[in-house]
Amino acid sequence: MRSGFQTGYVRSRGSGARRDKNPIRRQRFPVYGDRIVRKKAGGSGDIIYIRIFIAAGARPAAPNIPGLESTPYMTSREALRRTELPKSMIVIGGGFIALELGFAYSAFGSDVTFLVRNRMLKNEDREIADEFERVFSENHRVLLHTDIQKVEYSNNTFLVDVVADGKPLRLESEALLVAAGIRPNTDLLGLENTDVQTDERGYIRVNEYLETSVPNVYALGDILGRYFYRHSVNFEGEFLFRTLYQEKKRSPIEYPPVPHAVFTHPQVAKVGKTEEELIAEKIDYISVKNPYSASATGMARLSDSGFIKLLAEKKTGRVLGAHAIGDEASNVIHLFILLMTMNGTVDDLLRMIYIHPSLPEIARNAARKAKELLQTN
Ligand SMILES: Cc1cc2nc3c(=O)[nH]c(=O)nc-3n(C[C@H](O)[C@H](O)[C@H](O)COP(=O)(O)OP(=O)(O)OC[C@H]3O[C@@H](n4cnc5c(N)ncnc54)[C@H](O)[C@@H]3O)c2cc1C
């Protein structure tokens, strides 16, 4: 059995006047064997570990809008906990959190106005974002290219002065949701007392083993600034558990293509590259789109919008990206998630038998178009 001393980190959990402002401190502590030592010390109730996993996440960041800070606006946190339905609501932000929450309030009956600085879902493939804006705007009040000048709160009403597409407007609402970005929680951890390094945006730097710059201190999840999804932090957590406690073998994390979805109507889902990324990376590709309406299930559902977009490498037919907008996009995309994880091609998509009628037939029809294009190029 190995024993001796090792430099480790102490997370202080004092309370009241004894609460430690800098909760993580470096300290030498005893090691017993090669198992993780968990030892409760006396005094302030410190808990000592050989390994620390930092998964403290991120929190909403407030944009710099004059007057906003002195109003009782909601972030996603309050919006998720609110029990009263406001008659009207303004949502500031065009990312998935703003859209999903605003959409949910709208579905419950609030009159929701979305204020978006530039475009909605600006990180999605351009054609998907275009279709989303078109369809979503048919059912919701959306102001794009909006510059918010000032926010006030008086007589239980939010007053928001904006310039939208060059025109000044004053909007009023009972509730205001601000979901215009997030920031890492690293500033709340007292990391300045440690050698754990952060990047210029404040996210924790880790290597390919998810180790921080301090031995035996790992980090995962939003606080890395890589991916901001529940399923990606789950993947990282499972990786750490497997390599450290099951296999006990140091091996680097290898992310398969990381998918995501936006749970609005229409739904959006994505895996792999966008067309804009392929252009920027100078990859020779083909791009095809197949509408929901061109499949039996799409017709039966009377789909008048939505499509699947498939991007494949011209030379090999390898699928590089898949995007879906429409009913159950988050389910339909799984066909492509598996395919891309297995490094599959357009031909692979056409090898299997699809149930008729079913939504994945839209994917098959996109693959047929891609095959034709690959043969003629
Ligand atoms: C409205 C909303 C909807 C979302 N929808 C989806 C979705 O549909 N699908 C999806 O994949 N992802 C979604 N996400 C993103 C997803 O929630 C995050 O990516 C995921 O939770 C990140 O996990 P994490 O463990 O890194 O951080 P978190 O889940 O944020 O957990 C961090 C934890 O650390 C705690 N903490 C922070 N500081 C300290 C401290 N100093 N000491 C002790 N504890 C601390 C926090 O209280 C929190 O409990 C959504 C996020 C929001 C806000």
The ligand as an ORCA input file, in Angstrom:
! r2SCAN-3c Opt
* xyz 0 1
  C     -33.316     26.756    -20.013
  C     -32.289     25.733    -20.400
  C     -32.665     24.678    -21.199
  C     -31.733     23.723    -21.561
  N     -32.143     22.698    -22.340
  C     -31.268     21.746    -22.670
  C     -31.686     20.633    -23.440
  O     -32.845     20.522    -23.831
  N     -30.767     19.685    -23.737
  C     -29.474     19.783    -23.324
  O     -28.687     18.890    -23.622
  N     -29.038     20.828    -22.600
  C     -29.905     21.806    -22.260
  N     -29.478     22.865    -21.516
  C     -28.056     22.957    -21.152
  C     -27.737     22.030    -19.996
  O     -28.617     22.305    -18.926
  C     -26.291     22.245    -19.558
  O     -25.428     22.134    -20.656
  C     -25.892     21.216    -18.527
  O     -26.740     21.300    -17.408
  C     -24.446     21.447    -18.101
  O     -24.149     20.613    -17.023
  P     -23.014     21.028    -15.978
  O     -22.944     19.886    -15.031
  O     -21.800     21.461    -16.681
  O     -23.580     22.324    -15.249
  P     -24.940     22.533    -14.450
  O     -25.986     21.557    -14.849
  O     -25.237     23.987    -14.578
  O     -24.547     22.189    -12.972
  C     -23.634     22.983    -12.261
  C     -23.951     22.830    -10.793
  O     -22.878     23.379    -10.032
  C     -23.424     24.165     -8.998
  N     -22.428     25.172     -8.595
  C     -22.045     26.280     -9.252
  N     -21.107     26.944     -8.550
  C     -20.885     26.222     -7.428
  C     -20.036     26.381     -6.300
  N     -19.223     27.430     -6.180
  N     -20.077     25.443     -5.347
  C     -20.908     24.381     -5.454
  N     -21.733     24.185     -6.488
  C     -21.714     25.092     -7.459
  C     -24.671     24.774     -9.606
  O     -25.556     25.205     -8.604
  C     -25.211     23.587    -10.387
  O     -26.006     22.761     -9.596
  C     -30.387     23.830    -21.129
  C     -30.000     24.897    -20.326
  C     -30.933     25.843    -19.955
  C     -30.505     26.998    -19.089
*
